[in-house]
Amino acid sequence: MSELSYQLGKCVAEGGSSHVYEILGSPHLLLKTIDSKTRIVPVNVSVDAAIRTIKGQEKLSPDVNLARIVEAGVKNDCAAVVMLKAPGTLIYGNNMSYADWSARVTEFAQVDQRVYAKAVSDAKQIMQAGLAVDLFPGNFFYDPEKGITFIDVNIGHSVPSLQVPFVLYPVLGVSKNNFVNEEDEENLDIITQKLIVAGDFDPSLVRR
């Protein structure tokens, strides 16, 4: 396993067992470390999985909107990957207020059908390459010009219904403390229908 020599900048995101850093001098790249102690997965196993993911990515068409892993190795005694930075912002930000969430749903209801068609096509190609899409909303970015970009795919198999990150998870998140009003419902239905028209997987999986 190679030691990654990149100089890290500020931490821009973190999860239960991972941290994502800017790379000094390479604004188009990010470095993600995976804490093997937290995950109870040996470093070499995590690195091997990342290398297999890189090989899976090679089966994809270059125009698939995926923030690809470009290198895997070790950083600060942790398994780590270097990946391309996704354009745009998360489809739904962490700890969004209800007002911001509602505005985002309104925005996505107005997104051109072709954007959803491209995302569904990309999801199918990713699945056919033997890669699994994690359907948590934090793994999808949206840019008005570039469309929807996937991040953090892994070796595996999944049925990537995009109604899960765009409709199901967000509703569960805001419904704990807020009422989803009639306008929100209409916009969520528009998003759902656009995804179904685009050929999204298993629309019956999603129930609100």
Backbone as numpy.savetxt, mean C-alpha at the origin, in Angstrom:
# Nx Ny Nz CAx CAy CAz Cx Cy Cz
24.36 -12.27 3.59 23.52 -11.07 3.59 24.40 -9.82 3.59
24.08 -8.92 2.69 24.90 -7.72 2.58 24.44 -6.64 3.54
25.38 -5.88 4.05 25.09 -4.74 4.92 24.79 -3.55 4.02
23.62 -2.94 4.19 23.25 -1.79 3.38 23.95 -0.55 3.93
24.64 0.17 3.05 25.51 1.26 3.50 24.86 2.64 3.42
23.60 2.70 3.09 22.93 3.99 2.93 22.91 4.77 4.25
23.03 6.10 4.14 22.91 6.97 5.31 21.44 7.35 5.49
20.95 7.11 6.69 19.53 7.32 6.95 19.24 8.76 7.34
18.10 9.25 6.86 17.58 10.54 7.28 16.52 10.34 8.34
15.51 11.17 8.32 14.48 11.09 9.36 13.54 9.91 9.11
12.95 9.43 10.20 11.96 8.37 10.12 10.64 9.00 9.67
10.06 8.47 8.60 8.84 9.06 8.05 7.60 8.22 8.32
7.80 6.98 8.77 6.66 6.11 9.08 7.15 4.95 9.94
6.22 4.41 10.74 6.57 3.24 11.53 5.33 2.41 11.81
5.58 1.10 11.93 4.50 0.17 12.26 4.89 -0.62 13.49
4.18 -1.72 13.72 4.45 -2.51 14.91 5.84 -3.09 14.95
6.39 -3.41 13.77 7.72 -4.04 13.75 8.63 -3.42 12.69
8.29 -2.27 12.18 9.09 -1.68 11.10 9.18 -0.16 11.24
10.26 0.37 10.64 10.46 1.81 10.56 10.89 2.15 9.13
10.40 3.26 8.61 10.73 3.68 7.25 11.47 5.01 7.33
12.63 5.07 6.67 13.49 6.24 6.74 13.74 6.84 5.36
13.93 8.14 5.34 14.47 8.77 4.15 15.93 8.36 4.01
16.45 8.39 2.77 17.86 8.09 2.52 18.53 9.37 2.07
19.54 9.78 2.80 20.24 11.02 2.48 20.85 10.94 1.09
20.60 11.96 0.29 21.15 12.01 -1.06 20.34 11.25 -2.10
19.27 10.55 -1.68 18.45 9.78 -2.63 16.97 10.04 -2.32
16.46 11.19 -2.71 15.08 11.56 -2.35 14.01 10.66 -2.96
14.38 9.85 -3.98 13.40 8.97 -4.61 13.34 7.59 -3.95
14.17 7.38 -2.92 14.23 6.08 -2.25 13.88 6.20 -0.77
13.42 5.08 -0.21 13.20 4.95 1.23 13.82 3.64 1.69
14.21 3.58 2.96 14.73 2.34 3.53 13.83 1.92 4.69
13.39 0.68 4.63 12.51 0.14 5.66 13.24 -0.95 6.43
13.30 -0.81 7.76 13.90 -1.83 8.60 12.80 -2.66 9.25
13.09 -3.93 9.46 12.12 -4.86 10.05 12.74 -5.44 11.32
12.14 -5.15 12.46 12.67 -5.60 13.74 12.38 -7.09 13.93
13.40 -7.91 13.79 13.21 -9.35 13.88 12.85 -9.79 15.30
13.27 -9.04 16.32 12.92 -9.40 17.69 11.42 -9.25 17.92
10.85 -8.18 17.37 9.41 -7.97 17.53 8.62 -9.01 16.75
9.08 -9.30 15.54 8.35 -10.25 14.69 8.69 -11.70 14.99
9.74 -11.90 15.76 10.22 -13.26 16.07 10.49 -14.03 14.77
11.08 -13.35 13.82 11.47 -13.95 12.54 12.95 -13.68 12.35
13.77 -14.70 12.12 15.20 -14.47 11.92 15.47 -13.49 10.79
16.54 -12.72 10.94 16.89 -11.71 9.94 17.05 -12.34 8.57
17.74 -13.48 8.50 17.99 -14.09 7.20 16.70 -14.52 6.50
15.69 -14.91 7.28 14.41 -15.32 6.69 13.70 -14.11 6.08
13.72 -12.98 6.79 13.10 -11.76 6.28 13.82 -11.26 5.03
15.14 -11.32 5.02 15.91 -10.88 3.86 15.63 -11.78 2.66
15.58 -13.08 2.92 15.30 -14.04 1.83 13.92 -13.78 1.23
12.93 -13.50 2.08 11.59 -13.21 1.58 11.60 -11.95 0.71
12.36 -10.95 1.12 12.45 -9.71 0.34 13.11 -9.96 -1.01
14.14 -10.79 -1.04 14.80 -11.13 -2.30 13.85 -11.87 -3.24
13.04 -12.75 -2.67 12.05 -13.46 -3.48 10.99 -12.50 -4.01
10.66 -11.49 -3.21 9.72 -10.47 -3.67 10.30 -9.70 -4.85
11.57 -9.35 -4.76 12.23 -8.65 -5.87 12.15 -9.48 -7.15
12.37 -10.79 -7.04 12.29 -11.66 -8.21 10.87 -11.73 -8.74
9.89 -11.72 -7.83 8.50 -11.70 -8.28 8.17 -10.42 -9.03
8.72 -9.30 -8.57 8.48 -8.02 -9.23 8.96 -8.03 -10.67
9.99 -8.83 -10.95 10.56 -8.87 -12.30 9.57 -9.42 -13.32
8.53 -10.08 -12.85 7.51 -10.63 -13.75 6.48 -9.57 -14.15
6.51 -8.43 -13.49 5.51 -7.40 -13.73 5.88 -6.51 -14.91
4.86 -6.00 -15.56 5.07 -4.99 -16.60 5.63 -3.74 -15.95
6.53 -3.03 -16.62 7.13 -1.82 -16.03 6.11 -0.74 -15.68
4.93 -0.77 -16.30 3.96 0.29 -16.05 3.05 0.01 -14.86
3.23 -1.13 -14.18 2.44 -1.40 -12.98 2.86 -0.42 -11.88
1.89 0.24 -11.28 2.17 1.25 -10.26 2.46 0.58 -8.92
3.69 0.18 -8.75 4.16 -0.47 -7.53 5.46 0.19 -7.09
5.54 0.57 -5.82 6.79 1.10 -5.27 7.72 -0.09 -5.04
8.50 -0.42 -6.05 9.27 -1.65 -6.04 10.43 -1.64 -5.04
10.71 -2.82 -4.51 11.92 -3.02 -3.71 13.09 -3.12 -4.68
14.15 -2.38 -4.42 15.30 -2.40 -5.33 16.51 -3.11 -4.72
16.50 -3.30 -3.39 17.64 -3.96 -2.74 17.19 -4.47 -1.37
17.78 -5.58 -0.95 17.48 -6.14 0.37 18.77 -6.50 1.07
18.79 -6.37 2.38 20.00 -6.69 3.14 19.78 -6.42 4.62
20.84 -5.97 5.28 20.79 -5.74 6.72 21.20 -4.30 7.02
20.49 -3.68 7.97 20.83 -2.34 8.43 20.61 -2.28 9.93
21.67 -1.92 10.65 21.58 -1.81 12.11 21.06 -3.11 12.74
21.57 -4.22 12.25 21.23 -5.56 12.76 19.79 -5.97 12.48
19.12 -5.25 11.62 17.74 -5.58 11.24 17.68 -5.93 9.75
16.76 -6.79 9.38 16.48 -6.98 7.96 15.97 -5.65 7.41
16.35 -5.35 6.17 15.97 -4.05 5.61 15.79 -4.16 4.10
14.93 -3.29 3.57 14.75 -3.20 2.13 14.84 -1.74 1.72
15.36 -1.51 0.53 15.38 -0.19 -0.09 14.32 -0.22 -1.17
13.42 0.75 -1.14 12.32 0.75 -2.10 12.10 2.13 -2.69
11.48 2.15 -3.85 11.14 3.41 -4.48 10.08 4.14 -3.66
10.16 5.44 -3.65 9.17 6.25 -2.92 7.92 6.39 -3.77
6.78 6.09 -3.19 5.52 6.19 -3.93 5.11 7.65 -4.10
4.60 8.01 -5.26 4.14 9.39 -5.46 2.82 9.64 -4.72
2.61 10.88 -4.32 1.35 11.25 -3.71 1.31 11.04 -2.20
0.11 10.80 -1.69 -0.11 10.63 -0.26 -0.94 9.38 -0.02
-0.95 8.90 1.22 -1.77 7.75 1.58 -3.23 7.99 1.19
-3.90 6.93 0.75 -5.30 7.13 0.35 -6.13 7.63 1.53
-5.84 7.13 2.72 -6.44 7.64 3.94 -5.33 7.77 4.97
-5.12 8.98 5.47 -4.05 9.20 6.42 -4.33 8.57 7.77
-3.28 8.35 8.54 -3.44 7.79 9.87 -4.14 8.80 10.78
-5.08 8.31 11.57 -5.80 9.14 12.54 -6.45 10.37 11.91
-7.06 10.15 10.74 -7.75 11.26 10.07 -8.96 11.70 10.89
-9.24 13.00 10.86 -10.48 13.48 11.45 -11.63 13.07 10.56
-12.84 13.09 11.11 -14.00 12.74 10.29 -14.14 13.68 9.10
-13.91 14.97 9.31 -14.05 15.95 8.23 -13.07 15.66 7.10
-11.83 15.34 7.45 -10.82 15.03 6.43 -11.17 13.74 5.70
-11.65 12.75 6.47 -12.03 11.47 5.85 -13.17 11.68 4.86
-14.19 12.44 5.28 -15.34 12.69 4.42 -14.93 13.42 3.14
-14.01 14.37 3.28 -13.52 15.11 2.11 -12.77 14.18 1.16
-12.02 13.24 1.73 -11.26 12.29 0.91 -12.20 11.35 0.16
-13.24 10.89 0.83 -14.23 10.03 0.18 -14.90 10.78 -0.97
-15.21 12.04 -0.75 -15.79 12.86 -1.82 -14.82 12.96 -2.99
-13.54 13.16 -2.70 -12.52 13.23 -3.76 -12.45 11.94 -4.56
-12.44 10.80 -3.86 -12.33 9.52 -4.55 -13.57 9.18 -5.36
-14.72 9.69 -4.95 -15.94 9.48 -5.74 -15.85 10.20 -7.08
-15.03 11.24 -7.14 -14.91 12.03 -8.37 -13.73 11.60 -9.25
-12.93 10.65 -8.76 -11.77 10.19 -9.54 -12.24 9.50 -10.81
-11.54 9.74 -11.89 -11.89 9.17 -13.19 -11.91 7.65 -13.15
-12.85 7.06 -13.85 -12.99 5.61 -13.91 -11.70 4.93 -14.36
-10.95 5.59 -15.23 -9.72 4.99 -15.75 -8.68 4.75 -14.66
-8.71 5.59 -13.62 -7.77 5.41 -12.50 -8.07 4.11 -11.78
-9.35 3.84 -11.53 -9.72 2.60 -10.87 -9.46 1.39 -11.76
-9.70 1.54 -13.05 -9.43 0.43 -13.98 -7.95 0.07 -13.98
-7.10 1.08 -13.95 -5.65 0.84 -13.91 -5.26 0.14 -12.60
-5.82 0.60 -11.49 -5.49 0.01 -10.19 -5.91 -1.46 -10.13
-7.09 -1.76 -10.62 -7.57 -3.15 -10.61 -6.70 -4.02 -11.52
-6.35 -3.50 -12.68 -5.46 -4.23 -13.59 -4.11 -4.49 -12.93
-3.57 -3.47 -12.26 -2.29 -3.64 -11.57 -2.39 -4.69 -10.47
-3.48 -4.66 -9.71 -3.67 -5.63 -8.63 -3.68 -7.06 -9.18
-4.33 -7.26 -10.32 -4.39 -8.58 -10.92 -3.01 -9.04 -11.38
-2.24 -8.12 -11.98 -0.89 -8.49 -12.41 0.00 -8.85 -11.22
-0.15 -8.08 -10.13 0.64 -8.36 -8.93 0.32 -9.74 -8.39
-0.98 -10.08 -8.34 -1.39 -11.40 -7.86 -0.86 -12.50 -8.77
-0.95 -12.30 -10.07 -0.50 -13.30 -11.03 1.01 -13.52 -10.98
1.74 -12.54 -10.45 3.19 -12.68 -10.30 3.56 -13.41 -9.01
2.54 -13.88 -8.28 2.81 -14.60 -7.04 3.10 -13.71 -5.86
2.60 -12.47 -5.94 2.81 -11.51 -4.86 1.49 -11.19 -4.19
1.53 -10.98 -2.88 0.33 -10.70 -2.11 0.22 -9.21 -1.82
-0.98 -8.68 -1.97 -1.25 -7.28 -1.66 -1.84 -7.19 -0.25
-1.18 -6.42 0.62 -1.71 -6.16 1.95 -2.77 -5.07 1.80
-4.02 -5.38 2.14 -5.14 -4.49 1.84 -5.37 -3.40 2.88
-4.45 -3.23 3.81 -4.56 -2.11 4.76 -4.39 -0.80 3.99
-5.22 0.23 4.27 -5.14 1.48 3.50 -3.76 2.14 3.51
-2.96 1.87 4.54 -1.62 2.45 4.59 -0.68 1.93 3.54
-1.13 0.97 2.72 -0.28 0.41 1.67 -0.68 0.88 0.27
-1.45 1.98 0.23 -1.88 2.53 -1.05 -1.69 4.05 -1.04
-1.09 4.54 -2.11 -0.90 5.99 -2.26 -1.70 6.47 -3.47
-2.12 7.73 -3.40 -2.84 8.33 -4.52 -2.21 9.65 -4.91
-2.02 9.81 -6.20 -1.52 11.06 -6.77 -2.43 11.41 -7.96
-2.90 12.65 -8.04 -3.82 13.03 -9.12 -3.27 12.75 -10.52
-1.95 12.81 -10.68 -1.36 12.57 -11.99 -0.95 11.10 -12.19
-0.42 10.48 -11.15 0.10 9.12 -11.27 -0.93 8.04 -10.96
-2.03 8.42 -10.30 -3.05 7.44 -9.95 -2.74 6.74 -8.63
-3.10 5.47 -8.53 -2.97 4.69 -7.30 -1.73 3.81 -7.38
-0.89 3.90 -6.36 0.35 3.12 -6.30 0.32 2.18 -5.10
0.71 0.93 -5.33 0.78 -0.08 -4.28 2.16 -0.05 -3.63
2.20 -0.31 -2.32 3.48 -0.49 -1.64 3.40 -1.75 -0.79
4.57 -2.22 -0.35 4.65 -3.33 0.62 3.96 -4.61 0.17
4.17 -5.02 -1.08 3.70 -6.35 -1.47 4.74 -7.37 -1.02
4.29 -8.61 -0.89 5.16 -9.69 -0.42 4.88 -10.96 -1.19
5.79 -11.91 -1.08 5.55 -13.23 -1.66 4.33 -13.84 -0.99
3.43 -14.38 -1.79 2.24 -15.00 -1.22 1.08 -14.91 -2.18
-0.09 -15.26 -1.69 -1.29 -15.25 -2.52 -2.40 -14.53 -1.77
-3.12 -13.68 -2.47 -4.25 -12.98 -1.87 -5.23 -12.62 -2.98
-6.45 -12.33 -2.59 -7.46 -11.84 -3.53 -7.59 -10.34 -3.26
-6.92 -9.53 -4.05 -6.82 -8.10 -3.72 -8.05 -7.28 -4.11
-9.16 -7.46 -3.38 -10.33 -6.63 -3.62 -10.05 -5.21 -3.12
-10.00 -4.26 -4.03 -9.67 -2.89 -3.65 -10.82 -2.19 -2.92
-11.97 -2.85 -2.85 -13.04 -2.29 -2.03 -12.68 -2.35 -0.55
-11.78 -3.26 -0.18 -11.40 -3.36 1.22 -10.67 -2.10 1.69
-9.57 -1.67 1.04 -8.90 -0.45 1.51 -9.68 0.83 1.23
-10.45 0.85 0.12 -11.12 2.10 -0.25 -12.47 2.29 0.43
-13.11 1.19 0.83 -14.47 1.29 1.37 -14.61 0.68 2.76
-14.17 -0.57 2.94 -14.43 -1.27 4.20 -13.62 -0.73 5.38
-12.27 -0.78 5.26 -11.42 -0.31 6.36 -11.74 1.13 6.77
-11.87 2.05 5.82 -12.13 3.44 6.20 -13.42 3.61 6.99
-14.48 2.87 6.60 -15.75 2.98 7.31 -15.62 2.44 8.73
-14.92 1.32 8.87 -14.71 0.78 10.21 -13.96 1.78 11.09
-13.00 2.47 10.48 -12.19 3.41 11.23 -12.97 4.60 11.74
-13.83 5.18 10.90 -14.53 6.39 11.33 -15.81 6.08 12.08
-16.37 4.89 11.88 -17.66 4.57 12.49 -17.58 4.42 14.00
-16.36 4.26 14.53 -16.21 4.11 15.98 -16.68 5.36 16.71
-16.43 6.52 16.13 -16.73 7.77 16.83 -17.59 8.73 16.02
-17.90 8.38 14.77 -18.61 9.32 13.91 -19.73 8.63 13.15
-20.70 9.41 12.80 -21.80 8.90 11.99 -21.50 9.14 10.52
-21.59 8.09 9.71 -21.40 8.23 8.27 -22.72 8.73 7.69
-22.73 9.93 7.14 -24.00 10.52 6.71 -24.40 10.07 5.31
-25.52 10.58 4.86 -26.08 10.14 3.58 -25.16 10.48 2.41
-24.55 11.64 2.46 -23.62 12.02 1.39 -22.41 11.08 1.36
-21.89 10.74 2.54 -20.78 9.78 2.60 -21.20 8.45 1.98
-22.39 7.97 2.34 -22.88 6.70 1.82 -22.97 6.74 0.30
-23.46 7.84 -0.24 -23.57 7.96 -1.70 -22.19 7.93 -2.34
-21.23 8.63 -1.75 -19.89 8.65 -2.31 -19.22 7.28 -2.21
-19.41 6.59 -1.09 -18.86 5.24 -0.95 -19.47 4.29 -1.97
-20.76 4.45 -2.23 -21.41 3.62 -3.25 -20.84 3.90 -4.63
-20.56 5.17 -4.92 -19.96 5.53 -6.22 -18.59 4.88 -6.37
-17.78 4.94 -5.31 -16.45 4.32 -5.34 -16.59 2.81 -5.58
-17.51 2.18 -4.84 -17.73 0.74 -4.97 -18.12 0.38 -6.39
-19.06 1.14 -6.97 -19.51 0.84 -8.32 -18.41 1.04 -9.34
-17.58 2.05 -9.15 -16.47 2.27 -10.08 -15.49 1.11 -10.03
-15.24 0.58 -8.84 -14.34 -0.56 -8.71 -14.94 -1.82 -9.33
-16.24 -2.03 -9.14 -16.90 -3.20 -9.72 -16.87 -3.12 -11.24
-17.18 -1.94 -11.78 -17.12 -1.76 -13.24 -15.71 -2.03 -13.76
-14.70 -1.69 -12.95 -13.30 -1.90 -13.34 -12.91 -3.37 -13.27
-13.79 -4.21 -12.72 -13.47 -5.64 -12.64 -12.84 -6.06 -11.33
-13.11 -5.30 -10.27 -12.53 -5.60 -8.96 -12.95 -7.00 -8.50
-12.06 -7.63 -7.72 -12.32 -8.98 -7.22 -13.44 -8.99 -6.18
-14.27 -10.03 -6.24 -15.20 -10.38 -5.16 -15.87 -9.21 -4.46
-16.74 -8.48 -5.13 -17.42 -7.38 -4.45 -18.28 -7.86 -3.28
-18.68 -9.13 -3.27 -19.49 -9.65 -2.16 -18.70 -9.73 -0.86
-17.38 -9.56 -0.92 -16.58 -9.58 0.31 -16.87 -8.36 1.17
-17.34 -7.30 0.56 -17.46 -6.04 1.28 -18.91 -5.82 1.68
-19.11 -5.62 2.96 -20.44 -5.31 3.49 -20.32 -4.12 4.44
-21.16 -3.13 4.26 -21.13 -1.98 5.16 -22.33 -2.02 6.06
